[in-house]
């Protein structure tokens, strides 16, 4: 059976890459501003603090990863409450366009990899909206794989061997997946919305069934039967964990699948409708308009 988290990340087209290497000698502090994409910081060496408005500062050490999925404004600094703007930075870019940011000083050095996190279909897929503003992933996550991945990324970025850009992009995406895995595994009851539901043995299995065959004419009874619950118990559990009814989720997921087909394949609106379980083009077009806010034909032209 298809793993639902894998399908979500493939359908929403997770992308990421490193845009900057920072070598920062204390004292230092830099403010991100509000960003158009998500961002991550990986601590290669040293330690630092991340601060967002209204939250306590977070300490990060060597090998730690922090994700800011929605690009919220934040401050990175060598001290928890150091104000940005008081320290001078110097920056250059190499021939690949990679930013090289430095602060020369007498204090301890921190080396950071900074990069983007993008979910291409994120706005269409509300499950991602349940992610927190900041996700911290300790270096020992994945049995130390996170730290090893960060070290490998740094070697690729600084070594500039042939194909390094591709390797860094792939490592970045894998690192983000590990971050999301860690987040899901450490959710507390009541938190996380859909991300929490993925780890529930019953609802996670139901989501995998939906993702494995989105065109199947799913009914409440059919899904409940697949996971061994009564219709009423399954409906209540699904809505409580996912945040919407099974029917609403199925429709929304079909539109995510359809949007990718329209973007990436030479398929007509009618054939796309059949691929996601609609008997008529009109019914599919109306559902797509309600969910995405635009007709499928216009969406395809916009994305083409």
C-alpha positions in Angstrom: 0.0 0.0 0.0 1.2 3.5 -0.8 2.7 5.4 2.1 0.5 8.6 2.4 3.3 10.9 3.5 5.4 9.9 0.5 2.5 10.5 -1.8 1.8 13.9 -0.2 5.4 15.0 -0.6 5.5 13.8 -4.2 2.2 15.3 -5.2 2.9 18.7 -3.7 6.4 18.7 -5.2 8.8 19.3 -2.4 11.8 21.2 -3.5 14.8 22.7 -1.7 18.3 23.8 -2.1 21.1 25.7 -0.3 21.5 29.4 -1.2 24.1 30.5 1.3 27.0 29.4 3.4 27.7 31.6 6.4 30.9 31.7 8.5 30.0 33.9 11.5 32.4 34.9 14.3 30.7 36.2 17.4 29.2 38.7 17.9 26.6 38.5 15.1 22.9 38.6 14.4 20.9 38.7 11.2 17.1 39.1 10.6 15.5 37.2 7.8 12.5 39.4 7.0 9.3 37.7 5.8 10.2 35.4 3.0 8.3 34.2 -0.1 9.3 30.6 0.5 10.1 28.4 3.5 13.7 28.3 4.7 16.0 26.1 6.7 19.2 26.5 8.6 21.6 23.7 9.3 24.4 24.2 11.8 27.6 22.7 10.5 29.8 23.8 13.3 29.4 25.9 16.5 26.1 27.0 18.0 23.5 29.8 17.7 20.0 30.9 18.6 16.8 31.4 16.6 14.2 33.9 17.7 10.7 34.5 16.3 8.2 37.1 17.4 6.4 36.0 20.5 8.3 32.8 21.1 11.2 31.9 23.4 14.6 31.7 21.7 15.7 28.3 20.5 19.2 27.0 20.9 20.8 25.2 18.0 24.1 23.2 18.2 26.3 21.5 15.7 24.4 19.1 13.5 21.0 20.5 14.4 18.4 21.5 11.7 15.6 24.1 11.9 12.8 24.5 9.4 10.7 27.7 9.0 8.1 26.3 6.6 6.2 29.4 5.8 9.1 31.9 5.7 8.2 33.8 8.9 10.4 36.6 10.0 13.1 35.4 12.4 16.5 36.3 13.9 19.6 34.1 14.0 22.3 35.2 16.4 25.1 34.1 18.6 23.2 35.2 21.7 19.5 34.7 22.4 18.6 38.4 22.6 21.2 40.1 20.4 19.6 42.7 18.1 20.3 42.5 14.4 21.8 45.5 12.6 24.5 46.1 15.1 27.1 43.9 13.4 28.6 44.4 9.9 28.4 41.6 7.4 30.4 41.0 4.2 29.1 38.9 1.4 30.1 37.6 -2.0 28.8 35.0 -4.4 30.7 32.2 -6.2 30.3 31.4 -9.8 27.3 29.2 -9.1 25.5 32.1 -7.4 25.9 30.6 -3.9 26.0 33.3 -1.3 29.1 33.4 1.0 28.3 35.4 4.1 31.0 36.2 6.7 31.4 38.1 9.9 35.1 38.4 11.0 35.6 38.7 14.7 37.3 37.4 17.8 34.4 35.3 19.1 33.5 31.6 18.5 32.7 30.7 14.9 29.4 29.3 13.7 29.0 27.8 10.2 25.5 27.6 8.8 24.0 26.3 5.6 20.9 28.2 4.7 18.4 27.1 2.1 14.9 27.3 0.7 12.0 24.9 1.3 9.1 25.0 -1.2 5.9 23.0 -1.6 4.8 23.7 -5.1 1.1 22.9 -4.5 1.1 23.9 -0.8 -1.7 26.5 -0.9 -3.9 23.9 -2.5 -3.2 21.2 0.0 -4.3 22.3 3.5 -2.5 19.5 5.3 0.7 21.5 5.1 -1.0 24.5 6.8 -1.0 22.5 10.0 2.8 22.6 10.2 4.1 24.9 13.0 6.0 28.1 12.3 9.3 26.5 13.3 10.4 22.8 13.4 13.6 22.0 15.2 15.3 18.7 14.4 18.2 17.6 16.7 21.4 16.1 15.2 20.7 12.7 16.6 17.4 12.4 14.7 17.3 9.4 12.3 20.1 7.8 14.4 22.4 10.6 13.6 21.6 10.7 9.9 20.6 14.3 10.0 24.0 15.4 11.2 25.8 13.2 8.7 23.6 14.6 5.9 24.4 18.2 7.0 28.1 17.4 6.9 27.8 15.8 3.5 25.9 18.8 2.1 28.6 21.1 3.4 31.3 19.1 1.7 29.4 19.2 -1.6 28.7 22.9 -1.3 32.3 23.9 -0.5 33.9 21.4 -2.8 32.0 22.3 -6.0 32.7 19.0 -7.7 30.9 18.2 -10.9 27.2 17.6 -10.3 27.4 19.1 -6.8 24.3 21.3 -7.3 22.2 18.3 -8.1 23.6 16.3 -5.1 22.9 19.3 -2.8 19.4 19.7 -4.0 18.6 16.0 -3.4 20.3 15.9 0.0 18.3 19.0 0.9 15.0 17.4 0.0 15.9 14.2 1.9 16.9 16.3 4.9 13.6 18.0 4.9 11.7 14.7 4.7 13.7 13.5 7.8 12.7 16.8 9.5 9.0 16.1 8.8 9.3 12.5 9.9 10.8 13.6 13.2 8.1 16.2 13.6 5.3 13.7 13.0 6.9 11.1 15.3 7.1 13.6 18.2 3.6 15.1 18.0 1.5 15.1 21.1 -2.2 14.1 21.1 -4.3 16.9 19.7 -1.5 18.6 17.7 -0.6 18.4 14.1 -3.9 17.9 12.3 -3.3 15.8 9.2 0.4 15.3 10.1 -0.8 13.6 13.3 -3.4 11.6 11.4 -0.6 10.0 9.3 0.8 8.3 12.3 -2.6 7.0 13.5 -2.8 3.3 12.6 -6.4 3.4 11.5 -6.7 6.8 9.8 -3.2 6.5 8.4 -4.2 3.3 6.7 -7.4 4.9 5.4 -5.4 7.8 3.9 -3.0 5.3 2.3 -6.0 3.6 0.7 -7.3 6.9 -0.7 -3.9 7.9 -2.0 -3.3 4.5 -3.6 -6.5 4.7 -5.6 -8.0 8.2 -5.7 -10.2 7.4 -8.7 -12.0 4.6 -6.8 -15.6 5.5 -6.0 -15.0 5.6 -2.2 -17.9 5.6 0.1 -17.9 6.0 3.9 -18.8 2.3 4.2 -16.1 1.2 1.9 -13.3 3.1 3.8 -14.6 2.1 7.2 -14.7 -1.5 6.0 -11.0 -1.3 4.8 -9.9 -0.3 8.3 -12.3 -2.4 10.3 -14.5 0.2 12.0 -18.1 1.1 11.9 -19.1 4.0 9.7 -19.9 6.2 12.6 -16.7 5.5 14.6 -14.6 5.9 11.4 -16.3 9.2 10.5 -15.8 10.7 13.9 -12.2 9.6 14.2 -11.3 10.8 10.7 -12.9 14.2 11.2 -11.3 14.6 14.6 -7.8 13.8 13.4 -7.8 15.2 9.9 -10.0 18.2 10.4 -12.4 17.5 7.6 -14.8 14.7 6.6 -13.6 11.7 4.5 -15.6 13.0 1.6 -14.1 16.5 1.8 -10.6 15.0 2.0 -11.1 12.7 -1.0 -12.3 15.6 -3.1 -9.4 17.8 -2.1 -6.9 15.0 -2.7 -8.3 14.3 -6.1 -7.8 18.0 -7.0 -4.2 17.8 -5.9 -3.7 14.8 -8.1 -5.5 16.4 -11.0 -3.6 19.6 -10.7 -0.3 17.7 -11.1 -1.6 15.9 -14.1 -2.7 19.2 -15.7 0.7 20.7 -15.0 2.9 17.9 -16.1 1.1 15.7 -18.6 -0.4 16.3 -22.0 -3.9 15.3 -20.7 -7.2 16.8 -21.6 -9.6 18.0 -18.9 -11.9 15.1 -19.8 -9.2 12.5 -19.4 -8.0 14.1 -16.2 -11.5 13.9 -14.8 -11.6 10.2 -15.5 -8.2 9.6 -13.9 -9.4 11.1 -10.6 -12.8 9.4 -10.5 -15.2 11.8 -12.2 -17.7 10.4 -14.7 -18.3 13.8 -16.4 -16.0 16.7 -17.2 -18.6 19.1 -15.9 -18.7 17.6 -12.4 -14.9 17.5 -12.3 -14.6 21.1 -13.5 -17.0 22.3 -10.8 -15.2 20.5 -8.1 -11.9 21.9 -9.3 -13.3 25.4 -9.3 -14.6 25.1 -5.8 -11.3 23.7 -4.4 -8.7 25.5 -6.4 -10.6 28.7 -7.4 -10.1 28.4 -11.1 -11.4 26.1 -13.9 -9.1 23.2 -14.8 -8.6 24.4 -18.4 -7.6 27.9 -17.2 -5.3 26.3 -14.6 -3.5 24.2 -17.3 -3.0 27.3 -19.5 -1.6 29.3 -16.5 0.8 26.5 -15.5 1.8 25.6 -19.1 
